[in-house]
Amino acid sequence: MGKRQIAVRVPDNLLERLDNYVKDKKTSKTDVVIGALAQYLDSPENVPLGERMTAVEDKLAQLEAQLKAIGTNN
């Protein structure tokens, strides 16, 4: 499947958040936008691997924090 290029106009504050996100997650704007579109359009098979891995890592961190909280309560 080929990839085509599109152009969009993004509000400054949203672009700044996107820039910060890609730096933090070490990914690309393209992967973030494709992942967001795929989720919005209910097309998970098109979510880039990097975005899927980020989601898994985030969920794992949440679960680890929950387990740690449970461990300190017992």
Secondary structure, 3 states (H helix, E strand, C coil): CCCCCCCCCCCHHHHHHHHHHHHHHCCCHHHHHHHHHHHHCCCHHHCCHHHHHHHHHHHHHHHHHHHHHHHHHC
